[in-house]
Amino acid sequence: MILAPVLLLLLGFPLFIVLLATSAVLLLGFMNVPAEMVPQLMFGSIDKFSLLAVPFFLFVGEIMGVGGMSKRIVDWVLALLGNVRGSRGLTTVGACTLFGAISGSSVATVAAIGRLLYPSLKQRYGEKFASGMLAGTGSIDILIPPSIAMILYGISAEQSIALLFIAGILPGLLMAAFQAAYVYWYAVSHKVVDGGEPFRLRNFVQISIRGFWSIFAPVVILGGIYGGVFAPTEAAGIACVYAIIVTKFIYNEISWKQLWDVAVGSMVLTAQIMVIVAAAGVFSWILTVNGVAQQAVTLMQSHVNSPWTALAFINVMLLVVGCFIDPSSAILVLTPLLVPICRAYGIDLIHFGIVMSMNLAIGMFTPPFGLNIFAVQMITKAPVSSIYPGLIPFVMVTLVALVVVTYVPWLSLALL
């Protein structure tokens, strides 16, 4: 159950094939279970109302990038910062944070913000730092609600998605603050000429009015969830309608053809996620009925006495996994194994969901296979050899934030 998936992954098979092939061998060769169980478990895994939020938030992220909402968010943050040293670098952090409060996709954030800011960032900071900053700040989307990773964790761990969203606010802002502090320090210490236009209240008000509908989107989505007006899944659907109305009828920057293309692209991404959800459901069921989770708890307790040490071991494992597997896949496969361990050590599962999401957010821009790395490469056409060095400082800075979030549960639980 462990060696077969590792071997198949090393051979280059897609993750859903790895999980299904391993599950099929175990079911047919080592368990007295009818083959009909496989499709039943697969359909049962995706037959969840909460999963409808995934295609909706993917669609919102794509349409924001095409329909002009992301550009207005960038302009607003840039006008707010004025001529502060490192203003475009800080704008990247701020825009990714705001974008993440509307979309649930980190790759969509990198694509939308990167197309707007990368040329000016490269001119001022150089290719290495600019590409590393774009990949690193885009990962904030994994932690800032609404987050697809948190939706999948909530379903896998049977925890409230709304509570997970609330718990992610302070850790997400902390992660953004750490990255912003590093960008500012870098701009000052290297004397980077990166100051925008001086702050002018009149100019800021004009840009705020022009970008009002984009800036107001997080208030509609998150305010509706936390105000009890609608559930997270319903919020995702409302976000889609809101984005279509704003981009098509208010800004008029997207055609029906582009809208259709965005829908098709979102459908493909949704299918890629859902087939992994279905395959992971079968694999998780096999792990559960064979007592693998309980064996993992027993093994951990025989070597580790403290919940803080257990979290340290889990963090290291998740950081390694995040280098090779995307957050959605890692959450679906590992949550059934890790949740019993957290329960055994008395670790709050909402807090652990934030810790797990943050680990996998770091994995999004950790070499060699972080998804944000390839998204940046697609946008910038920069070679991987140039992107990797720029990533390391952002990995180190975010690891410090991870330690704080892991060992200060108050950050995750205070707003609850």
VOGU-3710 file (C-alpha; in Angstrom, 3 decimals, decimal comma):
1> milapvllll> 0,000/0,000/0,000  2,999/2,284/0,375  5,608/0,924/-2,024  3,293/0,482/-5,029  2,150/4,138/-5,177  5,707/5,416/-4,693  7,003/3,152/-7,467  4,244/4,164/-9,892  4,798/7,865/-9,153  8,512/7,493/-9,838
11> lgfplfivll> 7,632/5,864/-13,165  5,676/8,988/-14,093  2,084/7,774/-13,905  -0,652/10,365/-13,154  -1,724/10,337/-9,517  -5,275/9,139/-10,159  -3,915/6,143/-12,105  -1,492/5,435/-9,250  -4,299/5,416/-6,675  -6,741/3,419/-8,797
21> atsavlllgf> -4,165/0,828/-9,859  -3,004/0,278/-6,282  -6,598/0,091/-5,050  -7,601/-2,364/-7,771  -4,686/-4,706/-6,993  -5,471/-4,638/-3,266  -9,207/-5,138/-3,738  -8,915/-7,968/-6,234  -5,812/-9,691/-4,898  -5,846/-9,255/-1,119
31> mnvpaemvpq> -9,409/-8,393/-0,074  -12,633/-10,307/-0,420  -14,550/-7,385/-1,900  -16,629/-7,348/-5,122  -15,199/-5,290/-7,987  -18,417/-3,229/-8,083  -17,174/-1,470/-4,955  -14,676/0,579/-6,974  -17,154/2,646/-9,053  -19,495/2,912/-6,050
41> lmfgsidkfs> -16,718/4,369/-3,896  -15,580/6,659/-6,707  -19,019/8,145/-7,254  -19,605/8,345/-3,520  -16,426/10,399/-3,126  -17,542/13,112/-5,541  -21,223/13,040/-4,578  -20,790/15,892/-2,091  -22,496/19,267/-2,239  -19,415/21,094/-0,934
51> llavpfflfv> -17,365/19,985/-3,950  -19,513/22,181/-6,203  -17,501/25,113/-4,854  -14,374/23,850/-6,642  -15,447/24,508/-10,278  -17,097/27,788/-9,260  -13,991/29,236/-7,597  -11,769/28,023/-10,448  -14,066/29,800/-12,900  -13,998/33,023/-10,849
61> geimgvggms> -10,194/33,065/-10,805  -9,971/32,651/-14,560  -12,631/35,213/-15,413  -11,065/37,822/-13,107  -7,789/37,568/-15,018  -9,417/37,872/-18,432  -12,153/40,359/-17,577  -10,132/43,223/-16,087  -10,885/42,709/-12,383  -7,304/41,736/-11,546
71> krivdwvlal> -5,936/44,847/-13,321  -8,146/47,123/-11,232  -7,057/45,372/-8,031  -3,398/45,925/-8,970  -4,015/49,587/-9,828  -5,796/50,144/-6,505  -3,009/48,616/-4,390  -0,371/50,548/-6,345  -2,247/53,823/-5,808  -2,604/53,048/-2,100
81> lgnvrgsrgl> 1,140/52,444/-1,628  2,199/55,518/-3,571  5,957/56,044/-3,746  6,859/53,675/-0,886  10,174/51,933/-1,537  9,491/48,605/-3,246  5,944/49,634/-4,149  5,564/47,252/-7,107  6,936/44,340/-5,114  4,594/45,147/-2,243
91> ttvgactlfg> 1,765/45,561/-4,755  2,406/41,993/-5,900  1,932/40,740/-2,336  -1,155/42,890/-1,748  -2,767/42,073/-5,088  -2,235/38,326/-4,597  -3,825/38,590/-1,139  -6,866/40,462/-2,477  -7,121/38,166/-5,497  -6,972/35,161/-3,157
101> aisgssvatv> -9,949/36,521/-1,213  -12,054/36,055/-4,356  -10,531/33,097/-6,198  -9,582/29,717/-4,774  -6,821/28,872/-7,260  -3,157/29,719/-6,649  -2,176/29,071/-10,267  -4,933/31,426/-11,466  -3,579/34,094/-9,101  -0,027/33,714/-10,419
111> aaigrllyps> -1,255/33,854/-14,013  -3,485/36,906/-13,568  -1,127/39,001/-11,415  2,004/37,822/-13,223  0,829/38,967/-16,642  0,212/42,443/-15,260  3,229/42,981/-13,015  6,070/40,734/-14,177  7,473/43,013/-16,937  7,901/45,949/-14,516
121> lkqrygekfa> 9,134/43,658/-11,721  11,772/42,115/-13,975  12,969/45,568/-15,049  13,458/46,700/-11,432  14,358/43,532/-9,513  15,840/41,248/-12,147  14,538/37,964/-13,500  15,475/35,768/-10,517  13,921/37,833/-7,758  10,855/38,811/-9,802
131> sgmlagtgsi> 9,986/35,233/-10,768  10,648/33,939/-7,242  8,474/36,673/-5,728  5,621/35,936/-8,133  5,662/32,200/-7,390  5,951/32,739/-3,630  3,291/35,416/-3,207  0,842/33,518/-5,416  0,771/30,728/-2,833  -0,973/33,061/-0,340
141> dilippsiam> -4,157/32,085/-2,199  -3,986/28,587/-0,622  -4,367/30,086/2,858  -6,557/33,156/2,305  -10,236/32,169/2,205  -12,000/31,049/0,099  -9,514/28,241/-0,546  -10,025/25,084/-2,603  -7,452/23,311/-0,401  -9,530/24,091/2,704
151> ilygisaeqs> -12,702/22,891/1,000  -11,069/19,538/0,214  -9,607/19,265/3,719  -12,980/20,076/5,277  -14,628/17,318/3,254  -11,857/14,780/3,968  -11,603/15,565/7,701  -15,361/16,186/8,159  -14,772/19,712/9,473  -16,743/22,906/8,894
161> iallfiagil> -15,536/24,670/5,752  -16,846/28,023/7,032  -14,797/27,650/10,236  -11,725/26,722/8,214  -12,196/29,858/6,118  -12,381/32,005/9,256  -9,345/30,245/10,759  -7,279/30,964/7,642  -7,630/34,750/7,806  -4,952/35,626/10,391
171> pgllmaafqa> -2,397/32,978/9,238  -2,917/34,107/5,641  -2,346/37,745/6,566  0,719/36,738/8,611  2,168/34,886/5,636  1,547/37,957/3,444  3,115/40,234/6,077  6,290/38,118/6,288  6,684/38,127/2,512  5,955/41,856/2,285
181> ayvywyavsh> 8,541/42,582/4,991  11,173/40,621/3,053  10,323/42,398/-0,213  10,596/45,787/1,510  13,928/44,840/3,140  15,279/43,633/-0,201  14,208/46,823/-1,989  15,828/49,014/0,693  19,036/47,006/1,122  19,632/46,662/-2,634
191> kvvdggepfr> 18,538/50,253/-3,324  15,984/49,082/-5,871  14,441/51,990/-7,756  10,848/50,909/-7,285  8,653/53,758/-6,169  5,325/54,582/-7,768  3,607/57,909/-8,120  3,361/59,858/-4,838  0,140/59,166/-2,961  -2,569/61,628/-3,944
201> lrnfvqisir> -5,947/61,365/-2,289  -7,809/62,530/-5,383  -6,057/59,981/-7,597  -6,648/57,230/-5,031  -10,368/58,063/-4,814  -10,693/58,017/-8,614  -8,983/54,623/-8,888  -11,090/53,303/-5,987  -14,276/54,369/-7,787  -13,067/52,861/-11,056
211> gfwsifapvv> -12,167/49,571/-9,360  -14,983/49,523/-6,797  -16,686/46,400/-8,108  -13,420/44,449/-8,080  -12,376/45,595/-4,607  -15,891/45,005/-3,256  -15,964/41,346/-4,390  -14,301/39,914/-1,208  -16,862/41,782/0,892  -19,703/40,143/-1,021
221> ilggiyggvf> -18,216/36,642/-0,878  -16,707/36,508/2,609  -19,230/38,868/4,161  -22,043/36,664/2,942  -20,419/33,542/4,396  -19,509/35,005/7,777  -22,788/36,907/7,996  -24,723/33,681/7,608  -26,401/34,797/4,370  -25,149/31,810/2,370
231> apteaagiac> -22,935/28,735/2,718  -19,421/28,518/1,176  -20,687/26,498/-1,787  -23,465/28,970/-2,442  -20,947/31,797/-2,087  -18,900/30,232/-4,883  -21,909/30,233/-7,198  -22,749/33,828/-6,290  -19,116/34,793/-6,944  -19,451/33,395/-10,484
241> vyaiivtkfi> -22,590/35,421/-11,194  -20,983/38,518/-9,671  -17,813/38,125/-11,771  -19,798/37,633/-14,997  -21,952/40,711/-14,350  -18,948/42,881/-13,484  -16,635/41,793/-16,314  -19,271/41,530/-19,057  -21,878/44,171/-18,276  -20,103/46,753/-16,077
251> yneiswkqlw> -16,519/46,713/-17,374  -17,452/45,234/-20,762  -13,940/43,771/-21,116  -14,837/40,180/-21,948  -16,640/38,797/-24,980  -19,058/35,874/-25,034  -16,377/33,876/-26,872  -13,831/34,575/-24,110  -16,410/33,725/-21,465  -17,020/30,385/-23,146
261> dvavgsmvlt> -13,279/29,680/-23,363  -12,888/30,457/-19,642  -15,763/28,097/-18,832  -14,211/25,302/-20,901  -10,803/25,804/-19,284  -12,359/25,740/-15,817  -14,232/22,563/-16,729  -10,985/20,838/-17,712  -9,292/21,873/-14,440  -12,333/20,682/-12,502
271> aqimvivaaa> -12,222/17,291/-14,221  -8,533/16,931/-13,340  -9,290/17,590/-9,670  -12,461/15,481/-9,495  -10,874/12,362/-10,971  -8,228/12,587/-8,225  -10,983/13,057/-5,614  -12,733/9,937/-6,895  -9,564/7,823/-6,940  -8,467/9,091/-3,532
281> gvfswiltvn> -11,859/8,113/-2,118  -11,247/4,470/-3,032  -7,701/4,516/-1,668  -8,778/6,212/1,573  -11,501/3,622/2,120  -8,943/0,820/1,746  -6,615/2,528/4,222  -9,468/2,835/6,725  -10,849/-0,715/6,525  -7,343/-2,184/6,779
291> gvaqqavtlm> -6,547/-0,177/9,908  -3,589/1,656/8,373  -4,495/4,918/10,098  -4,607/3,236/13,510  -1,259/1,554/12,852  0,206/4,959/11,964  -1,105/6,359/15,271  0,421/3,462/17,221  3,756/3,834/15,441  3,859/7,584/16,060
301> qshvnspwta> 2,940/7,279/19,736  5,645/4,681/20,294  8,321/7,177/19,219  6,845/10,622/19,919  5,433/11,794/23,253  4,693/15,477/22,639  2,050/16,911/20,270  4,544/19,664/19,353  7,098/17,079/18,257  4,394/15,235/16,335
311> lafinvmllv> 3,519/18,458/14,503  7,201/18,958/13,669  7,389/15,465/12,110  4,159/16,046/10,189  5,399/19,431/8,954  8,595/17,917/7,582  6,645/15,156/5,841  4,154/17,597/4,311  6,924/19,913/3,112  8,602/17,000/1,337
321> vgcfidpssa> 5,306/15,785/-0,148  4,455/19,322/-1,276  7,614/19,429/-3,400  6,258/16,643/-5,595  2,441/16,561/-5,311  -0,112/19,350/-5,680  -2,086/20,425/-2,571  -5,401/18,923/-3,679  -3,918/15,464/-4,199  -1,841/15,590/-1,003
331> ilvltpllvp> -4,838/16,599/1,109  -7,087/13,894/-0,315  -4,522/11,129/0,176  -2,939/12,140/3,492  -5,829/13,588/5,505  -7,336/10,163/6,365  -3,922/9,140/7,738  -3,053/12,331/9,600  -6,388/13,194/11,192  -6,348/10,137/13,529
341> icraygidli> -2,804/11,068/14,589  -3,920/14,622/15,396  -6,874/13,311/17,397  -4,567/10,991/19,357  -2,361/13,944/20,352  -5,265/16,295/21,072  -4,430/18,641/18,187  -7,374/20,792/17,115  -8,430/19,688/13,627  -9,311/23,212/12,481
351> hfgivmsmnl> -5,849/24,400/13,525  -4,287/21,380/11,826  -6,196/22,149/8,619  -4,528/25,565/8,529  -1,100/24,058/9,269  -1,572/21,472/6,522  -2,754/24,096/4,024  0,238/26,319/4,826  2,697/23,458/4,372  1,231/22,633/0,983
361> aigmftppfg> 1,131/26,329/0,054  4,901/26,377/0,542  5,087/23,249/-1,601  3,450/25,205/-4,429  6,708/27,137/-4,961  9,286/24,668/-3,611  11,591/23,002/-6,167  11,550/20,763/-8,042  7,867/20,370/-8,949  5,882/23,177/-7,283
371> lnifavqmit> 2,960/24,065/-9,558  3,550/27,812/-9,224  7,050/27,336/-10,627  5,612/25,996/-13,877  2,913/28,697/-13,926  5,623/31,372/-13,624  7,708/29,691/-16,302  4,701/29,644/-18,643  4,112/33,381/-18,132  7,692/34,652/-18,023
381> kapvssiypg> 9,412/32,164/-20,354  12,297/32,264/-17,870  14,402/29,083/-17,552  13,925/26,987/-14,432  17,613/27,509/-13,595  16,833/31,214/-13,232  13,589/30,754/-11,267  14,925/28,349/-8,602  17,473/30,731/-6,966  14,830/33,427/-6,571
391> lipfvmvtlv> 12,519/31,015/-4,760  14,845/30,088/-1,902  14,550/33,340/0,136  10,754/33,244/-0,084  10,728/29,585/1,012  12,863/30,448/4,050  10,758/33,477/5,015  7,516/31,522/4,707  8,952/28,636/6,750  9,416/31,081/9,632
401> alvvvtyvpw> 5,742/32,047/9,298  4,838/28,330/9,269  6,639/27,776/12,581  4,698/30,667/14,129  1,347/29,383/12,833  2,125/25,800/13,910  3,100/26,600/17,487  0,766/29,533/18,132  -2,679/27,924/17,646  -4,281/31,179/18,773
411> lslall> -3,648/32,623/15,287  -5,889/29,970/13,752  -8,511/29,772/16,486  -8,862/33,354/17,778  -11,524/34,496/15,310  -13,611/31,353/15,820
//
